[in-house]
Amino acid sequence: MFTGILLKTLSTLAFTAMALGVRDAAQNNVPVAEIVFFRSLIALLILFAWLAASRALSGALATKRPLGHLGRGLSGVAGMFANFTALALLPLADATAYFYASPIFVTLIAGIFLRERVHASRWLAVLIGFGGVLAMLSEHLGDAGGADARFGAGIALFGALCAALSIVQTRRLAQVETTGAIVFYFTCLCTVFGGLVLALAPFVAALGAQVWVTPGANAWMGMIAAGATGGVAQILATSSYRHADASLLAAFDYLSLVWALLASFAVDGVFPSATVLFGVAAISIAGLLALSERRFQKPQEFVISNKNV
């Protein structure tokens, strides 16, 4: 169990490093589509090598639900574009906190649209998390926030909604597909869609902001770091499930908020305001409260090529 917790903790550190790489590239005027493409391409190469070394490549390539992967990929890619845009416009801790509002949307989708039975504790979690989101919005939507902060907050929440849709679709895919297939095809689709937007940008006026920009040295370093750490983070997170239950490890995802707070202070010299800290705390409590109900449910197994991971 300790090994699983350690791997999961390292994965949250790697995801925070990925976010820093994305932000560095964006601050060097690299379009989001370009960042998505290179981040996904580099991560795909790392993932491909890992699957091959694990002798799980054939299981990752085999699929019974190609359209399911496409649907999950569309919502996931939209979420990635939104989250990367938010990272360019908001402090790291703020953008990360909005991302973790996705469990709120998952509960709403499951309870209202999918007609799933939702325990009262999860509705309480939604209310607490919604209060945290409102607190953060009051900081970013006020006059002091500025246009970038207002747009960043809105696009971050849209990213959280897309992430929630992706989570719901992943749950359904996991019933018939291996984890390797889900991760592999998602990363492939991110690479394809990122490249497609780049290719269409010169010819579609609405995509004008995504026209190719030749990256400088710092931007290349940011994108390479984002791709490498993103790929490694995915491998570490997946490997952690070999050693501990998913219901236990899910709580450690919220360490990303801690790392984001520390990184914001260390890199930018800016510590979030009391309002933002309240929002972060409320969203974290809401997520952990929702997880507490799942601890009493039968945990899901994560498999790659018929092997427990």
C-alpha positions as CSV (number, residue, x, y, z in Angstrom):
1,M,0.0,0.0,0.0
2,F,2.8,2.4,0.8
3,T,4.3,1.9,-2.6
4,G,1.0,2.8,-4.2
5,I,0.7,6.0,-2.1
6,L,4.3,6.9,-3.0
7,L,3.7,6.4,-6.7
8,K,0.5,8.4,-6.6
9,T,2.2,11.2,-4.7
10,L,5.0,11.3,-7.3
11,S,2.4,11.4,-10.1
12,T,0.8,14.5,-8.5
13,L,4.2,16.2,-8.4
14,A,4.8,15.3,-12.1
15,F,1.4,16.7,-13.1
16,T,2.2,20.0,-11.3
17,A,5.5,20.1,-13.2
18,M,3.5,19.5,-16.4
19,A,1.3,22.5,-15.5
20,L,4.4,24.7,-15.0
21,G,5.8,23.6,-18.4
22,V,2.4,24.4,-20.1
23,R,2.3,27.8,-18.5
24,D,5.9,28.6,-19.5
25,A,5.2,27.8,-23.1
26,A,2.0,29.8,-23.0
27,Q,3.7,32.8,-21.5
28,N,6.2,32.7,-24.4
29,N,3.2,33.3,-26.8
30,V,2.9,29.7,-28.0
31,P,-0.7,28.9,-29.1
32,V,-2.6,26.4,-26.9
33,A,-3.1,24.1,-29.9
34,E,0.6,23.9,-30.4
35,I,1.2,23.1,-26.7
36,V,-1.5,20.4,-26.7
37,F,0.0,18.8,-29.8
38,F,3.6,18.7,-28.5
39,R,2.6,17.8,-25.0
40,S,0.5,14.9,-26.2
41,L,3.0,13.8,-28.9
42,I,5.9,13.6,-26.4
43,A,3.7,11.9,-23.8
44,L,2.5,9.4,-26.4
45,L,6.0,8.4,-27.3
46,I,6.8,7.8,-23.6
47,L,3.5,5.9,-23.1
48,F,4.1,3.8,-26.2
49,A,7.6,2.8,-24.9
50,W,6.2,2.0,-21.5
51,L,3.4,-0.2,-22.9
52,A,5.9,-2.0,-25.1
53,A,8.3,-2.6,-22.2
54,S,5.4,-3.8,-20.1
55,R,4.3,-6.2,-22.9
56,A,0.9,-4.5,-22.8
57,L,0.9,-2.8,-26.2
58,S,-1.4,-5.3,-27.9
59,G,-3.9,-4.9,-25.1
60,A,-3.7,-1.1,-25.4
61,L,-4.3,-1.3,-29.2
62,A,-7.2,-3.7,-29.0
63,T,-10.6,-2.0,-28.6
64,K,-14.3,-2.9,-28.8
65,R,-15.6,0.7,-28.5
66,P,-13.9,3.0,-31.1
67,L,-16.8,5.4,-31.0
68,G,-16.7,5.4,-27.2
69,H,-13.0,6.4,-27.3
70,L,-13.9,9.2,-29.8
71,G,-16.6,10.6,-27.6
72,R,-14.3,10.5,-24.5
73,G,-11.5,12.0,-26.6
74,L,-13.6,14.9,-27.7
75,S,-14.6,15.9,-24.2
76,G,-11.1,15.3,-22.9
77,V,-9.4,17.3,-25.7
78,A,-11.9,20.2,-25.1
79,G,-11.0,20.0,-21.4
80,M,-7.3,20.0,-22.1
81,F,-7.6,23.1,-24.4
82,A,-9.6,24.9,-21.7
83,N,-7.3,23.9,-18.8
84,F,-4.2,25.0,-20.7
85,T,-5.8,28.3,-21.6
86,A,-6.7,28.8,-17.9
87,L,-3.1,28.1,-16.9
88,A,-2.0,30.9,-19.2
89,L,-4.4,33.4,-17.7
90,L,-4.6,32.5,-14.0
91,P,-2.2,31.8,-11.1
92,L,-1.3,28.1,-11.0
93,A,-3.1,27.5,-7.7
94,D,-6.3,29.1,-8.9
95,A,-6.4,27.2,-12.2
96,T,-5.7,23.9,-10.4
97,A,-8.4,24.5,-7.9
98,Y,-11.0,25.1,-10.6
99,F,-10.0,21.9,-12.3
100,Y,-10.8,20.0,-9.1
101,A,-14.4,21.3,-9.3
102,S,-15.0,18.5,-11.8
103,P,-16.4,16.1,-9.1
104,I,-19.2,18.6,-8.6
105,F,-20.2,18.3,-12.2
106,V,-19.8,14.5,-12.2
107,T,-22.4,14.3,-9.4
108,L,-24.8,16.7,-11.2
109,I,-24.5,14.7,-14.4
110,A,-24.9,11.3,-12.7
111,G,-27.8,12.4,-10.5
112,I,-29.8,14.6,-12.9
113,F,-29.1,13.4,-16.4
114,L,-28.1,9.7,-15.9
115,R,-30.7,9.2,-13.1
116,E,-28.1,7.4,-10.9
117,R,-28.8,7.1,-7.1
118,V,-26.7,9.8,-5.4
119,H,-26.3,9.6,-1.6
120,A,-27.1,12.7,0.5
121,S,-23.4,13.1,1.4
122,R,-22.5,13.7,-2.2
123,W,-25.2,16.3,-2.6
124,L,-23.7,18.0,0.5
125,A,-20.3,17.8,-1.2
126,V,-21.8,19.5,-4.2
127,L,-23.1,22.4,-2.1
128,I,-19.8,22.8,-0.3
129,G,-17.8,22.7,-3.5
130,F,-20.2,25.1,-5.2
131,G,-19.7,27.5,-2.3
132,G,-15.9,27.2,-2.9
133,V,-16.3,27.9,-6.6
134,L,-18.5,31.0,-5.9
135,A,-15.8,32.3,-3.4
136,M,-13.1,32.0,-6.1
137,L,-15.3,33.5,-8.7
138,S,-15.9,36.5,-6.5
139,E,-12.2,37.1,-6.6
140,H,-11.8,36.7,-10.3
141,L,-15.0,38.3,-11.6
142,G,-14.6,41.4,-9.6
143,D,-13.2,44.7,-10.9
144,A,-9.8,43.9,-9.5
145,G,-9.6,40.6,-11.4
146,G,-9.3,42.1,-14.9
147,A,-10.5,40.7,-18.2
148,D,-7.9,37.9,-18.3
149,A,-8.9,36.7,-14.9
150,R,-12.6,36.7,-15.8
151,F,-12.1,34.8,-19.0
152,G,-9.7,32.5,-17.3
153,A,-12.1,31.6,-14.5
154,G,-14.9,30.9,-17.1
155,I,-12.7,28.7,-19.3
156,A,-11.4,26.9,-16.2
157,L,-14.9,26.0,-15.2
158,F,-15.7,24.9,-18.7
159,G,-12.6,22.7,-18.5
160,A,-13.9,21.2,-15.3
161,L,-17.2,20.4,-16.9
162,C,-15.4,18.8,-19.9
163,A,-13.3,16.7,-17.4
164,A,-16.5,15.6,-15.7
165,L,-18.0,14.5,-19.0
166,S,-14.8,12.6,-19.8
167,I,-14.9,10.9,-16.3
168,V,-18.5,9.7,-16.9
169,Q,-17.6,8.4,-20.3
170,T,-14.4,6.7,-18.9
171,R,-16.5,4.9,-16.3
172,R,-18.6,3.3,-19.1
173,L,-15.5,2.5,-21.2
174,A,-13.8,0.9,-18.3
175,Q,-16.5,-1.8,-18.2
176,V,-15.3,-3.3,-21.5
177,E,-11.9,-1.7,-22.2
178,T,-8.5,-1.9,-20.6
179,T,-6.9,1.0,-18.9
180,G,-4.1,0.9,-21.4
181,A,-6.6,1.3,-24.3
182,I,-8.3,4.2,-22.6
183,V,-5.1,6.1,-21.9
184,F,-3.5,5.2,-25.2
185,Y,-6.4,6.3,-27.5
186,F,-7.0,9.4,-25.5
187,T,-3.4,10.5,-25.9
188,C,-3.5,9.7,-29.6
189,L,-6.7,11.8,-30.1
190,C,-5.2,14.7,-28.2
191,T,-2.2,14.6,-30.5
192,V,-4.4,14.4,-33.6
193,F,-6.8,17.1,-32.6
194,G,-4.0,19.4,-31.5
195,G,-2.3,18.9,-34.9
196,L,-5.7,19.3,-36.7
197,V,-6.4,22.7,-35.1
198,L,-2.9,23.9,-36.0
199,A,-3.4,22.8,-39.6
200,L,-6.8,24.5,-40.0
201,A,-5.8,27.7,-38.1
202,P,-4.4,29.6,-41.2
203,F,-7.7,28.9,-43.1
204,V,-10.3,29.4,-40.4
205,A,-10.8,32.9,-39.1
206,A,-12.1,31.6,-35.7
207,L,-8.9,29.7,-35.2
208,G,-6.6,32.7,-35.9
209,A,-5.1,32.7,-32.4
210,Q,-3.9,29.1,-33.0
211,V,-1.7,29.8,-36.0
212,W,1.7,28.2,-35.7
213,V,4.4,30.2,-33.8
214,T,8.0,29.0,-34.0
215,P,8.9,28.4,-30.3
216,G,11.9,29.9,-28.8
217,A,14.3,28.0,-26.5
218,N,12.3,28.6,-23.4
219,A,9.0,27.6,-25.0
220,W,10.6,24.4,-26.4
221,M,11.8,23.6,-22.9
222,G,8.4,24.2,-21.5
223,M,6.6,22.0,-24.0
224,I,9.2,19.2,-23.8
225,A,9.0,19.3,-20.0
226,A,5.1,19.3,-20.1
227,G,5.1,16.3,-22.4
228,A,7.7,14.3,-20.5
229,T,6.3,15.0,-17.1
230,G,2.7,14.5,-18.3
231,G,3.7,11.1,-19.8
232,V,5.6,10.0,-16.6
233,A,2.7,11.2,-14.4
234,Q,0.3,9.0,-16.3
235,I,2.5,6.0,-15.9
236,L,3.1,6.6,-12.2
237,A,-0.6,7.1,-11.6
238,T,-1.5,4.0,-13.5
239,S,1.3,1.9,-11.8
240,S,0.1,3.0,-8.3
241,Y,-3.1,1.0,-8.7
242,R,-1.1,-2.2,-8.7
243,H,-0.3,-1.6,-5.0
244,A,-3.4,0.1,-3.5
245,D,-7.2,0.4,-4.1
246,A,-8.4,3.2,-6.4
247,S,-10.8,4.4,-3.7
248,L,-7.8,5.0,-1.3
249,L,-5.5,6.6,-3.9
250,A,-8.1,9.0,-5.3
251,A,-7.8,11.2,-2.2
252,F,-4.2,11.7,-2.9
253,D,-5.0,13.5,-6.1
254,Y,-5.7,16.6,-4.0
255,L,-2.0,16.8,-3.2
256,S,-1.8,18.6,-6.5
257,L,-3.5,21.6,-4.9
258,V,-0.8,21.6,-2.2
259,W,2.0,21.5,-4.8
260,A,0.2,24.2,-6.9
261,L,0.0,26.5,-3.9
262,L,3.7,26.0,-3.1
263,A,4.7,26.3,-6.8
264,S,2.8,29.6,-7.1
265,F,4.7,31.0,-4.1
266,A,8.1,29.6,-5.2
267,V,7.9,30.6,-8.9
268,D,5.7,33.7,-8.9
269,G,6.4,34.9,-5.3
270,V,2.6,35.3,-5.0
271,F,0.5,33.5,-2.4
272,P,-3.2,33.2,-3.0
273,S,-5.6,35.5,-1.2
274,A,-7.7,34.4,1.8
275,T,-10.7,34.2,-0.5
276,V,-9.0,31.9,-2.9
277,L,-7.6,29.7,-0.1
278,F,-11.2,29.4,1.3
279,G,-12.3,28.3,-2.2
280,V,-9.5,25.8,-2.4
281,A,-10.3,24.4,1.0
282,A,-14.0,24.1,0.2
283,I,-13.4,22.3,-3.1
284,S,-11.0,19.9,-1.5
285,I,-13.4,19.1,1.4
286,A,-16.2,18.6,-1.1
287,G,-14.0,16.2,-3.2
288,L,-12.9,14.2,-0.2
289,L,-16.5,14.0,1.2
290,A,-17.6,12.6,-2.2
291,L,-14.8,10.1,-2.0
292,S,-15.7,9.0,1.5
293,E,-18.9,7.4,0.2
294,R,-17.1,5.5,-2.5
295,R,-14.7,4.0,0.0
296,F,-17.7,1.8,1.1
297,Q,-18.4,0.7,-2.4
298,K,-16.7,-2.2,-4.2
299,P,-13.5,-0.8,-5.7
300,Q,-12.9,-1.0,-9.5
301,E,-10.0,-2.9,-10.9
302,F,-7.7,-1.2,-13.4
303,V,-6.3,-3.5,-16.0
304,I,-3.9,-3.4,-18.9
305,S,-4.0,-6.4,-21.2
306,N,-5.8,-8.5,-18.7
307,K,-3.3,-7.7,-15.9
308,N,-4.2,-5.9,-12.7
309,V,-2.4,-2.6,-12.3
